[in-house]
């Protein structure tokens, strides 16, 4: 065999079929990588919008609680701008088992999403609003009555009782003004002088 033929056989390159197969493998791998990156980016964007929608719902519930009047029962909706984006909210207000208390279900999603009112909401949060369950303390507004000025002292000007259950506690001096007995079991102890006196003395 001549030296030229030996050199030619050693310098043999890839065929066209081999190149095409290699390019196809690279293209499939790049497509899988790009698909994964796109999915990750979409997930990150969705989680960001979901977090912002959660804040919008919390803000809306807080604003409703700051109103002097409780919202009407039924459904209301609207739009609000938050974090440079418009959001659509929907509020469903229903009664609860407790008289004077209502439940607000607030749903939020981006305003540019066109969907049914029963679908595509990013978050749904619930809040309770109404008059106090316990007796008014006197230092808070009377929610639900429209009166933002507390009364002279609520149920009592200084609380349930000016100084507690009793003006000076359960008893002005405790269970007994001087304890179980002002001087103990006996004012001077078991016996003021120690042993009890003997009979006949």
Phi, psi and omega in degrees: 000137183283155179300325181296320181291324179295319178297319180295322180289327178286331182268020180294130181263191178285148174277168180298323179296317180296320178296317180295320178296318179296317178296322178296318179296317179297318181296318179295318178296317179294322178296320178295319179295315179297322178296320178295317179296318179296318179295319179295318179296320179295321178295318179297317179296319180294317179294324177296313179295325179294320178295316179296320178297324177297319178294321178298317179295318178296318178297319181295317179297319179296320178296321179295322180290336180277349179288151179284336180246143177288146180294155179289150177292146181123198184248138174224154178213169181179187180231150179215150178259131182209132179058040178072019183217148178269140182232144177255132179236155177220131182242128176247117184250125181225160176284158174246179180288344179267126181296133180085001179244139178235161177242133179248119174257113184250125178245140185223145173204163176300143185291337183279357177272119180263112182205174178294154180292347179258004184223168172065020174281137182284320180219157172222116180242149180242143177221151180252139179215148177158187177291157180298142179288321180272178178294143179301140180277339180102344180253010179235149176297155178274089184299141177087351180256350182083358180264109181272354181259120178300156179291181182306324178199016183079220177299325177217142184308332181242023180114202178300323176213144185310324182234025181113204180298327178227147184311331180238025182112198178299324176213141184311330180239019183104206177300325174220145184308332180242018183106202177300324174213142184307332181241018182107204177300325175220143184309332180246017182107204177298321173210135184306331184249009178105241183291148179294146180296144179280152177290141177090357177257000000 
